[in-house]
Structure formats: structure tokens, C-alpha cells
Amino acid sequence: MRFSPAQRRYNQRVLLLSVVYAALLFLAVYLISRHLVAGPLAYGVGMLPALAVSGFFWLMGRYLIEESDEYLRMLQIRQLLIATAIALTAATIWGFLEGFGLVRHVVGYAWPVVYFAGLGIGALVNRIIERRAA
């Protein structure tokens, strides 16, 4: 299957943002773990990787705006909805269990990881549905 122009731009942007995220994460870990920054600056440095992760969500929305093929847009929306349902359901269940003292605390940045895994599950669901329709 050939990529649409919007998909190609999205993939290029994701690759670039992945490099930026990795660089910011390594920088933040290095600076904070060695106590080279403190106070408000440490908070700013600590937020840099999170801002890059937030950029991935922005890229997904931008892709939906730029994609002119309605079918491809529908597939992406289904994938995003599945990922959202998985991540929010998991966070809600875990939050209640944690609130009742039944499970250990999970750091907040784990939930985007669950979301990204949900994108993979959403892509699999799309592929299964497409094969059944063929």
C-alpha cells in the first residue's frame, strides 16, 4: 500500500520528533540526575521530554486535518479512538485500584505508553476489519 502525501509528512515529522524526544530525555536525565539544574529551571528541564511527547498528539491531529482521503482519515480516527479507550480505561481501573490501596503507584508518563500501545492494537483492528471486507 502506498502512503498518501499526508501520511509521508506525518511519518517524517514523527521520526524527527522521536529524535528530538530522545535528545531531550537524555538531556533531562543527565542534568537532573547530576544535580546540574535546580529550582524552576529543573522543572522546566524536567518538562521538556513531556512537551515532546505532547507533540506526538499534536502531530496526530495535524495528520487528520491534512489527510484528504476520507477512508484513510476514518481508519486513523478508529485507531485513535481504540487507543484512547484502552488508555483511559486502563488509567481509570488502575486509579481506582491504587486509590483502594490494592496496587502500587504508576508514574503518570506510563499512560501515554499505554496509549501508544493502543495505537498498535487499533492498527491491528483496522487490518483485521479490512481483510474481512476484502
Contacts in CASP RR format, 6 or more apart in sequence:
PFRMAT RR
TARGET T0000
AUTHOR 0000-0000-0000
METHOD contacts of the structure
MODEL  1
MRFSPAQRRYNQRVLLLSVVYAALLFLAVYLISRHLVAGPLAYGVGMLPA
LAVSGFFWLMGRYLIEESDEYLRMLQIRQLLIATAIALTAATIWGFLEGF
GLVRHVVGYAWPVVYFAGLGIGALVNRIIERRAA
3 11 0 8 1.000
4 67 0 8 1.000
4 68 0 8 1.000
4 69 0 8 1.000
4 72 0 8 1.000
6 63 0 8 1.000
6 66 0 8 1.000
6 67 0 8 1.000
6 68 0 8 1.000
6 69 0 8 1.000
6 72 0 8 1.000
7 63 0 8 1.000
7 67 0 8 1.000
7 72 0 8 1.000
9 63 0 8 1.000
9 66 0 8 1.000
10 59 0 8 1.000
10 62 0 8 1.000
10 63 0 8 1.000
10 66 0 8 1.000
13 59 0 8 1.000
13 62 0 8 1.000
14 56 0 8 1.000
14 59 0 8 1.000
17 52 0 8 1.000
17 55 0 8 1.000
17 56 0 8 1.000
17 59 0 8 1.000
20 52 0 8 1.000
21 49 0 8 1.000
21 52 0 8 1.000
21 53 0 8 1.000
24 48 0 8 1.000
24 49 0 8 1.000
24 51 0 8 1.000
24 52 0 8 1.000
25 49 0 8 1.000
25 52 0 8 1.000
27 45 0 8 1.000
27 48 0 8 1.000
28 45 0 8 1.000
28 46 0 8 1.000
28 48 0 8 1.000
28 49 0 8 1.000
30 36 0 8 1.000
31 37 0 8 1.000
31 42 0 8 1.000
31 45 0 8 1.000
32 42 0 8 1.000
32 45 0 8 1.000
32 46 0 8 1.000
37 45 0 8 1.000
50 109 0 8 1.000
53 109 0 8 1.000
53 112 0 8 1.000
56 112 0 8 1.000
56 116 0 8 1.000
60 76 0 8 1.000
60 80 0 8 1.000
63 76 0 8 1.000
64 73 0 8 1.000
64 76 0 8 1.000
64 77 0 8 1.000
67 73 0 8 1.000
67 76 0 8 1.000
75 126 0 8 1.000
78 122 0 8 1.000
78 125 0 8 1.000
78 126 0 8 1.000
79 119 0 8 1.000
79 120 0 8 1.000
79 122 0 8 1.000
79 123 0 8 1.000
79 125 0 8 1.000
79 126 0 8 1.000
80 119 0 8 1.000
82 118 0 8 1.000
82 119 0 8 1.000
82 121 0 8 1.000
82 122 0 8 1.000
82 125 0 8 1.000
83 115 0 8 1.000
83 116 0 8 1.000
83 117 0 8 1.000
83 118 0 8 1.000
83 119 0 8 1.000
83 120 0 8 1.000
83 121 0 8 1.000
83 122 0 8 1.000
84 115 0 8 1.000
86 114 0 8 1.000
86 115 0 8 1.000
86 117 0 8 1.000
86 118 0 8 1.000
86 121 0 8 1.000
87 111 0 8 1.000
87 112 0 8 1.000
87 114 0 8 1.000
87 115 0 8 1.000
87 118 0 8 1.000
90 111 0 8 1.000
90 114 0 8 1.000
91 111 0 8 1.000
91 114 0 8 1.000
94 103 0 8 1.000
94 106 0 8 1.000
97 103 0 8 1.000
98 104 0 8 1.000
98 105 0 8 1.000
98 106 0 8 1.000
END
